[in-house]
């Protein structure tokens, strides 16, 4: 199943997980995240599977500043919510959440490296 989310879904996740963070500083970031997880080239999806699409969301939301103080929290919540909505059973542990936060903080992180961390959430 391929799930595509929209901006309102993502902003609701930000509202819930953002702990009363003020309005986004840059709405372009969540719009970019929505478009990135849907990306296709010549009719072929760029991100294959739920983990890859969740990673594209998390990488965009976590690496680009768009909220005053809760970018990482919202990025991780969006990845988790996307996986659950896609029917993937995940049980992130504290160690798994910490690993994702560390990965998102690395300047060299990529959607692929984030997806690799997300895949450990179903162990």
The first five atom37 places (N, CA, C, CB, O) and aatype in JSON, in Angstrom:
{
  "aatype": [20, 20, 20, 20, 20, 20, 20, 20, 20, 20, 20, 20, 20, 20, 20, 20, 20, 20, 20, 20, 20, 20, 20, 20, 20, 20, 20, 20, 20, 20, 20, 20, 20, 20, 20, 20, 20, 20, 20, 20, 20, 20, 20, 20, 20, 20, 20, 20, 20, 20, 20, 20, 20, 20, 20, 20, 20, 20, 20, 20, 20, 20, 20, 20, 20, 20, 20, 20, 20, 20, 20, 20, 20, 20, 20, 20, 20, 20, 20, 20, 20, 20, 20, 20, 20, 20, 20, 20, 20, 20, 20, 20, 20, 20, 20, 20, 20, 20, 20, 20, 20, 20, 20, 20, 20, 20, 20, 20, 20, 20, 20, 20, 20, 20, 20, 20, 20, 20, 20, 20, 20, 20, 20],
  "atom_mask": [
    [1, 1, 1, 1, 1],
    [1, 1, 1, 1, 1],
    [1, 1, 1, 1, 1],
    [1, 1, 1, 1, 1],
    [1, 1, 1, 1, 1],
    [1, 1, 1, 1, 1],
    [1, 1, 1, 1, 1],
    [1, 1, 1, 1, 1],
    [1, 1, 1, 1, 1],
    [1, 1, 1, 1, 1],
    [1, 1, 1, 1, 1],
    [1, 1, 1, 1, 1],
    [1, 1, 1, 1, 1],
    [1, 1, 1, 1, 1],
    [1, 1, 1, 1, 1],
    [1, 1, 1, 1, 1],
    [1, 1, 1, 1, 1],
    [1, 1, 1, 1, 1],
    [1, 1, 1, 1, 1],
    [1, 1, 1, 1, 1],
    [1, 1, 1, 1, 1],
    [1, 1, 1, 1, 1],
    [1, 1, 1, 1, 1],
    [1, 1, 1, 1, 1],
    [1, 1, 1, 1, 1],
    [1, 1, 1, 1, 1],
    [1, 1, 1, 1, 1],
    [1, 1, 1, 1, 1],
    [1, 1, 1, 1, 1],
    [1, 1, 1, 1, 1],
    [1, 1, 1, 1, 1],
    [1, 1, 1, 1, 1],
    [1, 1, 1, 1, 1],
    [1, 1, 1, 1, 1],
    [1, 1, 1, 1, 1],
    [1, 1, 1, 1, 1],
    [1, 1, 1, 1, 1],
    [1, 1, 1, 1, 1],
    [1, 1, 1, 1, 1],
    [1, 1, 1, 1, 1],
    [1, 1, 1, 1, 1],
    [1, 1, 1, 1, 1],
    [1, 1, 1, 1, 1],
    [1, 1, 1, 1, 1],
    [1, 1, 1, 1, 1],
    [1, 1, 1, 1, 1],
    [1, 1, 1, 1, 1],
    [1, 1, 1, 1, 1],
    [1, 1, 1, 1, 1],
    [1, 1, 1, 1, 1],
    [1, 1, 1, 1, 1],
    [1, 1, 1, 1, 1],
    [1, 1, 1, 1, 1],
    [1, 1, 1, 1, 1],
    [1, 1, 1, 1, 1],
    [1, 1, 1, 1, 1],
    [1, 1, 1, 1, 1],
    [1, 1, 1, 1, 1],
    [1, 1, 1, 1, 1],
    [1, 1, 1, 1, 1],
    [1, 1, 1, 1, 1],
    [1, 1, 1, 1, 1],
    [1, 1, 1, 1, 1],
    [1, 1, 1, 1, 1],
    [1, 1, 1, 1, 1],
    [1, 1, 1, 1, 1],
    [1, 1, 1, 1, 1],
    [1, 1, 1, 1, 1],
    [1, 1, 1, 1, 1],
    [1, 1, 1, 1, 1],
    [1, 1, 1, 1, 1],
    [1, 1, 1, 1, 1],
    [1, 1, 1, 1, 1],
    [1, 1, 1, 1, 1],
    [1, 1, 1, 1, 1],
    [1, 1, 1, 1, 1],
    [1, 1, 1, 1, 1],
    [1, 1, 1, 1, 1],
    [1, 1, 1, 1, 1],
    [1, 1, 1, 1, 1],
    [1, 1, 1, 1, 1],
    [1, 1, 1, 1, 1],
    [1, 1, 1, 1, 1],
    [1, 1, 1, 1, 1],
    [1, 1, 1, 1, 1],
    [1, 1, 1, 1, 1],
    [1, 1, 1, 1, 1],
    [1, 1, 1, 1, 1],
    [1, 1, 1, 1, 1],
    [1, 1, 1, 1, 1],
    [1, 1, 1, 1, 1],
    [1, 1, 1, 1, 1],
    [1, 1, 1, 1, 1],
    [1, 1, 1, 1, 1],
    [1, 1, 1, 1, 1],
    [1, 1, 1, 1, 1],
    [1, 1, 1, 1, 1],
    [1, 1, 1, 1, 1],
    [1, 1, 1, 1, 1],
    [1, 1, 1, 1, 1],
    [1, 1, 1, 1, 1],
    [1, 1, 1, 1, 1],
    [1, 1, 1, 1, 1],
    [1, 1, 1, 1, 1],
    [1, 1, 1, 1, 1],
    [1, 1, 1, 1, 1],
    [1, 1, 1, 1, 1],
    [1, 1, 1, 1, 1],
    [1, 1, 1, 1, 1],
    [1, 1, 1, 1, 1],
    [1, 1, 1, 1, 1],
    [1, 1, 1, 1, 1],
    [1, 1, 1, 1, 1],
    [1, 1, 1, 1, 1],
    [1, 1, 1, 1, 1],
    [1, 1, 1, 1, 1],
    [1, 1, 1, 1, 1],
    [1, 1, 1, 1, 1],
    [1, 1, 1, 1, 1],
    [1, 1, 1, 1, 1],
    [1, 1, 1, 1, 1],
    [1, 1, 1, 1, 1],
    [1, 1, 1, 1, 1]
  ],
  "atom_positions": [
    [[0.84, -1.17, 0.0], [0.0, 0.0, 0.0], [0.89, 1.25, 0.0], [-0.96, -0.01, 1.22], [1.82, 1.36, 0.81]],
    [[0.61, 2.16, -0.89], [1.34, 3.42, -0.93], [0.46, 4.51, -0.34], [1.76, 3.78, -2.39], [-0.6, 4.83, -0.88]],
    [[0.92, 5.06, 0.75], [0.18, 6.12, 1.43], [0.84, 7.45, 1.12], [0.13, 5.87, 2.97], [2.05, 7.61, 1.28]],
    [[0.06, 8.4, 0.67], [0.54, 9.76, 0.46], [-0.21, 10.67, 1.43], [0.35, 10.22, -1.02], [-1.44, 10.7, 1.46]],
    [[0.55, 11.41, 2.19], [-0.05, 12.34, 3.15], [-0.12, 13.72, 2.52], [0.76, 12.38, 4.48], [0.46, 13.97, 1.46]],
    [[-0.85, 14.63, 3.19], [-0.93, 15.99, 2.68], [-0.47, 16.96, 3.77], [-2.38, 16.32, 2.22], [-0.15, 16.56, 4.88]],
    [[-0.45, 18.23, 3.42], [0.05, 19.25, 4.33], [-0.76, 19.32, 5.62], [0.05, 20.61, 3.65], [-0.19, 19.47, 6.7]],
    [[-2.08, 19.21, 5.53], [-2.89, 19.3, 6.75], [-2.58, 18.16, 7.72], [-4.38, 19.27, 6.4], [-2.55, 18.37, 8.93]],
    [[-2.33, 16.96, 7.19], [-1.95, 15.82, 8.04], [-0.65, 16.13, 8.75], [-1.81, 14.51, 7.19], [-0.52, 15.91, 9.96]],
    [[0.3, 16.64, 8.01], [1.61, 16.93, 8.58], [1.55, 18.06, 9.61], [2.59, 17.28, 7.47], [2.21, 17.99, 10.64]],
    [[0.77, 19.08, 9.34], [0.63, 20.17, 10.3], [-0.08, 19.72, 11.57], [-0.12, 21.33, 9.67], [0.19, 20.24, 12.65]],
    [[-0.99, 18.76, 11.45], [-1.63, 18.21, 12.65], [-0.63, 17.43, 13.49], [-2.82, 17.29, 12.25], [-0.64, 17.53, 14.72]],
    [[0.23, 16.67, 12.85], [1.31, 15.97, 13.58], [2.18, 17.0, 14.29], [2.18, 15.08, 12.61], [2.53, 16.82, 15.45]],
    [[2.53, 18.07, 13.6], [3.35, 19.13, 14.2], [2.64, 19.77, 15.39], [3.7, 20.2, 13.16], [3.28, 20.06, 16.41]],
    [[1.35, 19.98, 15.27], [0.59, 20.57, 16.38], [0.61, 19.66, 17.6], [-0.86, 20.86, 15.96], [0.81, 20.11, 18.72]],
    [[0.4, 18.36, 17.36], [0.35, 17.4, 18.46], [1.71, 17.17, 19.09], [-0.22, 16.09, 17.98], [1.85, 17.16, 20.31]],
    [[2.72, 16.99, 18.26], [4.05, 16.65, 18.77], [4.89, 17.87, 19.1], [4.78, 15.81, 17.76], [5.89, 17.75, 19.81]],
    [[4.5, 19.03, 18.61], [5.31, 20.22, 18.76], [5.23, 20.92, 20.1], [4.96, 21.17, 17.74], [5.9, 21.93, 20.32]],
    [[4.42, 20.4, 20.99], [4.28, 20.97, 22.33], [4.13, 22.49, 22.31], [5.48, 20.6, 23.18], [4.92, 23.22, 22.91]],
    [[3.11, 22.93, 21.62], [2.77, 24.36, 21.58], [3.87, 25.22, 20.98], [2.47, 24.85, 22.97], [4.01, 26.4, 21.33]],
    [[4.66, 24.64, 20.08], [5.61, 25.44, 19.33], [4.81, 26.5, 18.57], [6.49, 24.55, 18.35], [3.71, 26.21, 18.1]],
    [[5.33, 27.69, 18.46], [4.59, 28.7, 17.69], [4.4, 28.26, 16.24], [5.33, 30.06, 17.74], [4.91, 27.22, 15.83]],
    [[3.68, 29.03, 15.5], [3.45, 28.73, 14.08], [4.79, 28.52, 13.37], [2.63, 29.88, 13.39], [5.79, 29.14, 13.74]],
    [[4.81, 27.67, 12.37], [6.06, 27.43, 11.64], [6.68, 28.72, 11.12], [5.81, 26.47, 10.48], [5.99, 29.64, 10.68]],
    [[8.01, 28.77, 11.17], [8.75, 29.9, 10.62], [8.78, 29.83, 9.1], [10.18, 29.93, 11.17], [8.86, 30.86, 8.43]],
    [[8.71, 28.61, 8.56], [8.88, 28.43, 7.12], [7.97, 27.29, 6.65], [10.37, 28.14, 6.75], [8.32, 26.12, 6.79]],
    [[6.81, 27.64, 6.1], [5.88, 26.62, 5.61], [6.42, 25.87, 4.4], [4.54, 27.26, 5.26], [5.89, 24.82, 4.03]],
    [[7.45, 26.4, 3.79], [8.05, 25.71, 2.64], [8.63, 24.36, 3.01], [9.13, 26.56, 2.04], [8.65, 23.45, 2.17]],
    [[9.1, 24.2, 4.25], [9.7, 22.93, 4.67], [8.66, 21.82, 4.72], [10.38, 23.08, 6.04], [8.89, 20.77, 4.11]],
    [[7.53, 21.97, 5.41], [6.56, 20.87, 5.39], [5.98, 20.63, 4.0], [5.45, 21.16, 6.37], [5.66, 19.49, 3.66]],
    [[5.84, 21.69, 3.21], [5.37, 21.49, 1.83], [6.39, 20.66, 1.06], [5.12, 22.85, 1.13], [6.03, 19.75, 0.31]],
    [[7.68, 20.98, 1.25], [8.74, 20.21, 0.59], [8.74, 18.75, 1.06], [10.11, 20.86, 0.86], [8.96, 17.84, 0.26]],
    [[8.49, 18.53, 2.35], [8.46, 17.16, 2.88], [7.32, 16.37, 2.25], [8.32, 17.17, 4.41], [7.5, 15.21, 1.87]],
    [[6.16, 16.98, 2.13], [5.02, 16.31, 1.5], [5.36, 15.94, 0.06], [3.76, 17.21, 1.54], [5.11, 14.81, -0.37]],
    [[5.9, 16.88, -0.67], [6.24, 16.61, -2.07], [7.38, 15.6, -2.19], [6.63, 17.9, -2.78], [7.37, 14.77, -3.09]],
    [[8.35, 15.67, -1.29], [9.48, 14.75, -1.37], [9.04, 13.3, -1.18], [10.53, 15.11, -0.32], [9.5, 12.42, -1.91]],
    [[8.16, 13.04, -0.22], [7.78, 11.65, 0.02], [6.96, 11.08, -1.14], [6.98, 11.54, 1.32], [6.84, 9.86, -1.27]],
    [[6.41, 11.95, -1.99], [5.65, 11.53, -3.18], [6.5, 11.5, -4.44], [4.48, 12.46, -3.39], [6.0, 11.1, -5.49]],
    [[7.74, 11.9, -4.36], [8.57, 12.15, -5.54], [8.61, 10.96, -6.5], [9.98, 12.49, -5.11], [8.74, 9.8, -6.11]],
    [[8.5, 11.31, -7.77], [8.59, 10.31, -8.84], [9.37, 10.93, -9.99], [7.16, 9.83, -9.32], [9.34, 12.14, -10.2]],
    [[10.06, 10.08, -10.72], [10.82, 10.51, -11.88], [10.51, 9.54, -13.0], [12.36, 10.58, -11.58], [10.68, 8.33, -12.86]],
    [[10.06, 10.07, -14.1], [9.69, 9.26, -15.27], [8.69, 8.16, -14.87], [10.95, 8.63, -15.9], [8.77, 7.03, -15.33]],
    [[7.75, 8.54, -14.0], [6.71, 7.6, -13.6], [7.13, 6.58, -12.55], [6.23, 6.89, -14.78], [6.33, 5.71, -12.2]],
    [[8.34, 6.66, -12.06], [8.84, 5.71, -11.06], [9.04, 6.43, -9.72], [10.17, 5.05, -11.53], [9.63, 7.51, -9.67]],
    [[8.54, 5.81, -8.65], [8.74, 6.4, -7.33], [10.22, 6.51, -7.02], [8.03, 5.57, -6.25], [11.01, 5.61, -7.33]],
    [[10.6, 7.61, -6.4], [11.97, 7.79, -5.94], [12.18, 7.02, -4.65], [12.3, 9.3, -5.73], [13.23, 6.39, -4.46]],
    [[11.22, 7.06, -3.77], [11.3, 6.39, -2.47], [10.37, 5.19, -2.48], [10.94, 7.36, -1.3], [9.15, 5.34, -2.55]],
    [[10.96, 4.01, -2.41], [10.2, 2.76, -2.51], [9.91, 2.21, -1.12], [10.97, 1.73, -3.35], [10.84, 1.91, -0.36]],
    [[8.67, 2.08, -0.8], [8.27, 1.47, 0.45], [8.03, 2.48, 1.55], [9.3, 0.49, 0.9], [8.46, 3.63, 1.48]],
    [[7.34, 2.02, 2.56], [6.93, 2.89, 3.67], [8.12, 3.45, 4.43], [6.03, 2.13, 4.62], [8.11, 4.62, 4.81]],
    [[9.15, 2.64, 4.68], [10.31, 3.13, 5.43], [11.01, 4.25, 4.67], [11.29, 1.98, 5.71], [11.42, 5.25, 5.26]],
    [[11.16, 4.08, 3.37], [11.84, 5.1, 2.56], [11.03, 6.4, 2.53], [12.08, 4.59, 1.13], [11.61, 7.48, 2.63]],
    [[9.71, 6.3, 2.4], [8.89, 7.51, 2.38], [8.85, 8.18, 3.76], [7.45, 7.17, 1.92], [8.89, 9.41, 3.85]],
    [[8.78, 7.39, 4.82], [8.83, 7.95, 6.18], [10.18, 8.63, 6.41], [8.6, 6.85, 7.24], [10.24, 9.69, 7.04]],
    [[11.23, 8.04, 5.9], [12.57, 8.62, 6.05], [12.69, 9.93, 5.29], [13.64, 7.64, 5.56], [13.3, 10.88, 5.78]],
    [[12.1, 10.0, 4.1], [12.13, 11.24, 3.33], [11.43, 12.36, 4.11], [11.48, 11.05, 1.95], [11.9, 13.49, 4.14]],
    [[10.3, 12.03, 4.73], [9.6, 13.01, 5.56], [10.47, 13.45, 6.73], [8.27, 12.42, 6.08], [10.68, 14.64, 6.95]],
    [[11.0, 12.47, 7.48], [11.78, 12.78, 8.67], [13.05, 13.55, 8.32], [12.15, 11.49, 9.42], [13.42, 14.5, 9.02]],
    [[13.71, 13.16, 7.26], [14.96, 13.82, 6.88], [14.7, 15.29, 6.54], [15.61, 13.1, 5.69], [15.44, 16.16, 6.98]],
    [[13.67, 15.56, 5.77], [13.35, 16.94, 5.4], [12.95, 17.74, 6.63], [12.24, 16.98, 4.36], [13.44, 18.85, 6.84]],
    [[12.05, 17.19, 7.43], [11.55, 17.92, 8.6], [12.6, 18.08, 9.7], [10.33, 17.22, 9.17], [12.6, 19.08, 10.42]],
    [[13.48, 17.1, 9.82], [14.48, 17.13, 10.89], [15.73, 17.9, 10.56], [14.85, 15.75, 11.25], [16.38, 18.45, 11.45]],
    [[16.08, 17.96, 9.28], [17.33, 18.63, 8.88], [17.13, 20.1, 8.56], [17.93, 17.94, 7.68], [18.07, 20.89, 8.68]],
    [[15.94, 20.5, 8.16], [15.68, 21.89, 7.79], [14.9, 22.58, 8.91], [14.89, 21.97, 6.46], [13.89, 22.06, 9.38]],
    [[15.37, 23.72, 9.34], [14.71, 24.43, 10.44], [13.41, 25.05, 9.92], [15.64, 25.52, 11.04], [13.4, 25.82, 8.96]],
    [[12.33, 24.7, 10.59], [11.04, 25.3, 10.23], [10.19, 25.6, 11.46], [10.27, 24.39, 9.3], [9.21, 26.34, 11.37]],
    [[10.56, 25.03, 12.58], [9.89, 25.29, 13.85], [10.88, 25.92, 14.82], [9.28, 23.98, 14.44], [12.09, 25.75, 14.68]],
    [[10.36, 26.62, 15.8], [11.25, 27.31, 16.73], [12.09, 26.34, 17.57], [10.44, 28.2, 17.65], [13.28, 26.58, 17.78]],
    [[11.46, 25.25, 18.05], [12.22, 24.39, 18.98], [11.95, 22.89, 18.86], [11.92, 24.82, 20.36], [12.59, 22.12, 19.57]],
    [[11.05, 22.46, 18.02], [10.7, 21.03, 18.06], [10.85, 20.33, 16.71], [9.28, 20.88, 18.53], [10.08, 19.41, 16.4]],
    [[11.81, 20.73, 15.92], [12.02, 20.11, 14.61], [12.24, 18.6, 14.71], [13.21, 20.76, 13.91], [11.57, 17.83, 14.02]],
    [[13.16, 18.17, 15.56], [13.45, 16.74, 15.65], [12.26, 15.95, 16.2], [14.67, 16.5, 16.54], [11.94, 14.88, 15.69]],
    [[11.62, 16.47, 17.2], [10.47, 15.77, 17.8], [9.37, 15.58, 16.75], [9.91, 16.56, 19.01], [8.79, 14.5, 16.65]],
    [[9.09, 16.62, 15.99], [8.05, 16.53, 14.97], [8.48, 15.61, 13.83], [7.72, 17.93, 14.42], [7.67, 14.85, 13.31]],
    [[9.74, 15.67, 13.45], [10.25, 14.78, 12.39], [10.09, 13.32, 12.79], [11.73, 15.08, 12.09], [9.65, 12.5, 11.98]],
    [[10.44, 12.99, 14.02], [10.32, 11.61, 14.49], [8.85, 11.2, 14.62], [11.03, 11.43, 15.83], [8.49, 10.07, 14.28]],
    [[8.02, 12.1, 15.11], [6.59, 11.79, 15.23], [5.96, 11.58, 13.86], [5.86, 12.92, 15.96], [5.12, 10.69, 13.69]],
    [[6.37, 12.38, 12.88], [5.83, 12.23, 11.52], [6.25, 10.89, 10.92], [6.32, 13.39, 10.62], [5.43, 10.21, 10.29]],
    [[7.49, 10.5, 11.12], [7.96, 9.2, 10.6], [7.18, 8.06, 11.25], [9.47, 9.03, 10.86], [6.73, 7.14, 10.56]],
    [[7.02, 8.12, 12.56], [6.28, 7.09, 13.27], [4.83, 7.03, 12.81], [6.34, 7.33, 14.78], [4.31, 5.96, 12.51]],
    [[4.17, 8.19, 12.76], [2.77, 8.23, 12.34], [2.6, 7.73, 10.91], [2.21, 9.66, 12.47], [1.63, 7.04, 10.6]],
    [[3.54, 8.07, 10.04], [3.46, 7.62, 8.65], [3.57, 6.1, 8.59], [4.56, 8.29, 7.79], [2.8, 5.45, 7.88]],
    [[4.51, 5.54, 9.31], [4.67, 4.08, 9.29], [3.42, 3.39, 9.82], [5.9, 3.66, 10.13], [2.94, 2.42, 9.23]],
    [[2.89, 3.88, 10.92], [1.67, 3.28, 11.5], [0.51, 3.4, 10.52], [1.31, 3.97, 12.84], [-0.22, 2.43, 10.31]],
    [[0.33, 4.57, 9.93], [-0.76, 4.77, 8.97], [-0.59, 3.9, 7.73], [-0.83, 6.24, 8.56], [-1.56, 3.57, 7.06]],
    [[0.65, 3.53, 7.43], [0.94, 2.66, 6.28], [0.74, 1.19, 6.61], [2.36, 2.88, 5.8], [0.89, 0.32, 5.75]],
    [[0.41, 0.9, 7.86], [0.19, -0.48, 8.27], [1.43, -1.2, 8.75], [-0.4, -1.23, 7.15], [1.41, -2.42, 8.9]],
    [[2.51, -0.47, 8.99], [3.74, -1.07, 9.48], [3.69, -1.09, 11.0], [5.0, -0.29, 8.97], [3.45, -0.07, 11.64]],
    [[3.92, -2.25, 11.58], [3.94, -2.36, 13.03], [5.33, -2.01, 13.53], [3.53, -3.79, 13.5], [6.29, -2.74, 13.3]],
    [[5.42, -0.89, 14.21], [6.7, -0.46, 14.77], [6.55, -0.25, 16.27], [7.2, 0.83, 14.08], [5.49, 0.16, 16.76]],
    [[7.62, -0.53, 16.97], [7.66, -0.32, 18.41], [8.98, 0.36, 18.74], [7.51, -1.67, 19.19], [9.92, -0.28, 19.2]],
    [[9.04, 1.67, 18.5], [10.31, 2.35, 18.76], [10.66, 2.35, 20.24], [10.27, 3.78, 18.24], [9.84, 2.72, 21.08]],
    [[11.85, 1.94, 20.54], [12.36, 1.98, 21.91], [13.03, 3.33, 22.13], [13.35, 0.81, 22.19], [13.22, 4.1, 21.19]],
    [[13.37, 3.61, 23.35], [14.1, 4.85, 23.63], [15.42, 4.85, 22.87], [14.36, 5.01, 25.16], [15.84, 5.88, 22.35]],
    [[16.07, 3.7, 22.79], [17.33, 3.61, 22.04], [17.1, 3.87, 20.55], [17.97, 2.22, 22.24], [17.93, 4.5, 19.9]],
    [[15.99, 3.39, 20.02], [15.68, 3.62, 18.62], [15.39, 5.07, 18.31], [14.51, 2.77, 18.21], [15.81, 5.6, 17.28]],
    [[14.67, 5.72, 19.2], [14.36, 7.15, 19.04], [15.65, 7.96, 19.15], [13.33, 7.62, 20.11], [15.87, 8.9, 18.37]],
    [[16.49, 7.61, 20.1], [17.78, 8.3, 20.26], [18.64, 8.11, 19.03], [18.52, 7.8, 21.51], [19.29, 9.06, 18.57]],
    [[18.67, 6.9, 18.47], [19.45, 6.64, 17.27], [18.96, 7.48, 16.1], [19.39, 5.15, 16.9], [19.76, 7.99, 15.32]],
    [[17.65, 7.64, 15.98], [17.1, 8.45, 14.9], [17.47, 9.92, 15.1], [15.56, 8.3, 14.84], [17.85, 10.6, 14.14]],
    [[17.38, 10.41, 16.33], [17.76, 11.8, 16.6], [19.23, 12.03, 16.25], [17.5, 12.16, 18.09], [19.59, 13.05, 15.65]],
    [[20.09, 11.09, 16.63], [21.52, 11.22, 16.3], [21.73, 11.21, 14.8], [22.34, 10.07, 16.95], [22.53, 11.99, 14.28]],
    [[21.03, 10.35, 14.1], [21.18, 10.27, 12.64], [20.72, 11.57, 11.99], [20.38, 9.09, 12.08], [21.38, 12.07, 11.07]],
    [[19.62, 12.12, 12.44], [19.11, 13.36, 11.85], [20.02, 14.55, 12.14], [17.72, 13.64, 12.37], [20.02, 15.52, 11.38]],
    [[20.77, 14.49, 13.21], [21.69, 15.59, 13.55], [22.98, 15.54, 12.73], [22.03, 15.54, 15.03], [23.68, 16.55, 12.63]],
    [[23.3, 14.41, 12.15], [24.53, 14.28, 11.38], [24.42, 15.07, 10.07], [24.84, 12.79, 11.08], [23.44, 14.92, 9.34]],
    [[25.4, 15.91, 9.78], [25.35, 16.65, 8.51], [25.33, 15.73, 7.29], [26.55, 17.59, 8.42], [24.79, 16.1, 6.25]],
    [[25.92, 14.55, 7.42], [25.99, 13.63, 6.29], [24.79, 12.67, 6.21], [27.27, 12.84, 6.37], [24.79, 11.78, 5.37]],
    [[23.8, 12.85, 7.06], [22.65, 11.95, 7.01], [21.91, 12.1, 5.68], [21.69, 12.23, 8.18], [21.91, 13.17, 5.06]],
    [[21.29, 11.01, 5.27], [20.51, 10.98, 4.03], [19.18, 10.29, 4.32], [21.29, 10.24, 2.88], [18.99, 9.72, 5.39]],
    [[18.28, 10.36, 3.37], [17.02, 9.63, 3.54], [17.31, 8.14, 3.69], [16.07, 9.89, 2.34], [16.64, 7.46, 4.47]],
    [[18.28, 7.63, 2.96], [18.62, 6.2, 3.06], [19.16, 5.85, 4.45], [19.65, 5.81, 1.99], [18.8, 4.81, 5.0]],
    [[20.0, 6.69, 5.01], [20.54, 6.38, 6.35], [19.45, 6.5, 7.41], [21.72, 7.33, 6.69], [19.46, 5.76, 8.4]],
    [[18.52, 7.42, 7.22], [17.39, 7.54, 8.15], [16.49, 6.32, 8.03], [16.57, 8.84, 7.87], [16.02, 5.8, 9.05]],
    [[16.25, 5.85, 6.81], [15.42, 4.65, 6.61], [16.05, 3.44, 7.3], [15.22, 4.37, 5.11], [15.34, 2.61, 7.86]],
    [[17.36, 3.34, 7.25], [18.04, 2.22, 7.91], [17.78, 2.24, 9.42], [19.56, 2.26, 7.62], [17.58, 1.19, 10.03]],
    [[17.78, 3.41, 10.02], [17.47, 3.52, 11.45], [16.01, 3.17, 11.69], [17.79, 4.94, 11.98], [15.69, 2.45, 12.64]],
    [[15.12, 3.68, 10.86], [13.69, 3.38, 11.04], [13.4, 1.9, 10.95], [12.87, 4.12, 9.99], [12.53, 1.4, 11.66]],
    [[14.12, 1.19, 10.11], [13.9, -0.25, 9.98], [14.23, -1.01, 11.26], [14.74, -0.8, 8.84], [13.72, -2.11, 11.47]],
    [[15.06, -0.44, 12.14], [15.37, -1.09, 13.42], [14.21, -0.97, 14.4], [16.64, -0.49, 14.03], [14.19, -1.65, 15.43]],
    [[13.24, -0.11, 14.09], [12.11, 0.09, 14.98], [11.15, -1.09, 15.0], [11.37, 1.33, 14.58], [10.29, -1.16, 15.88]],
    [[11.26, -2.01, 14.07], [10.33, -3.14, 14.08], [10.98, -4.41, 14.62], [9.8, -3.4, 12.68], [10.4, -5.49, 14.55]],
    [[12.17, -4.27, 15.16], [12.86, -5.44, 15.75], [12.24, -5.87, 17.05], [14.32, -5.13, 15.98], [12.7, -6.83, 17.66]]
  ]
}
